[in-house]
Amino acid sequence: MPFENRITALFKIELPVIQAGMVWVSGWELASAVSNAGGLGIIGAGSMYPEILRTHIRKTKEATSKPFAVNLPMLYPDLEAHIKIIIEEKVPIVFTSAGNPKTWTAVLKEAGCIVVHVVSSAFFAQKAEAAGCDAVVAEGFEAGGHNGREETTTMVLVPLVKRVVQIPVIAAGGIGTGAQMLAAFALGADAVQIGSRFVCATESSAHVHFKQAVIESREGDTQLGLKLLAPVRLLKNEFAETILALEKQGAAKEQLATLLGRGRAKKGMFEGDLKEGELEIGQVSALISQVQPAAEIVAEIWKDFNAGVERLKALPVSRSF
């Protein structure tokens, strides 16, 4: 039976499980597979030229009749072209991130899109709500990809955000299992957004070498870096160690940007260069042990979530102190 709450009603999906829109990882194959499994699949537009994005949107429509979304990092250099294509292709849901939601939310909503913004603090959650966003993703410090400079953990961030906004809250960062999803719901979340677990989906466009590196990673193998540019959590390799050493030495923003270049993420996550590539992944990578089809991942998370609910129901309740 479909799960019903504010998020499933808003997105018209069966389960409150949302796949993150990750650069070089989440194309039409992954997005459509997650949507077909009952969650919300998201195309990661940040690594796509405009016409490539159009192709992925059209292929997603061919592969699923269910709702899907596009994630749009607002630091993308040709953002207006992406907006134009999203509107022309009638994308139902747009997740914006890494920028000011006020810039494009009204335009997207006028075109009929549901708009969700990713935030790393309660302050920015309020800004997103004021800008007209329909929901927010509260993404904690544990996450891969773009992260908050405040380094607030998901366990703290979700209740902080829940306290100050009326719109639905989607928890993200360090979530990859049904038990973690249940914990997020206990904190007040209406859904979860999961990235790292879906990196190792069969349909993910991540390189097989990157997937294997994630599977082999252990606790402590990731670290937040590039804080002067746009903070990201990196799987430690030669590139990450160089970046972290330079930051410790007080390197200038321009020096870090030059070292990062334009193709470093593609080199690592898409092309599989485990030494010199940028490998964005969350702390939850230490819990990932295999490559699985996206539908199997969604089903496993949902099964574990419901098993966790039953475990909590069985807890003894004291009626007095």
ABEGO torsion letter per residue (X at the ends): XBBBBAAAAAAGBABABBBBBBBGABBAAAAAAAAAAGBBBBBBAAABBAAAAAAAAAAAAAABABBBBBBBBAABAAAAAAAAAAAAAGBABBBBBGEBAAAAAAAAAAAGBBBBBBBABAAAAAAAAAAGBABBBBBBAABBEBBBAAGBBAAAAAAAAAAABABBBBBBEGBABAAAAAAAAAAGBABBBBAAAAAABAABABBAAAAAAAAABBBGABBBBGAABBBBBBBBBAAAAAAAAAAAAGBBAAAAAAAAEAAAAAAAAAAGBAAABBBBBBAAAAABABBBBAAAAAAAAAAAAAAAAAAAAABBBBABX
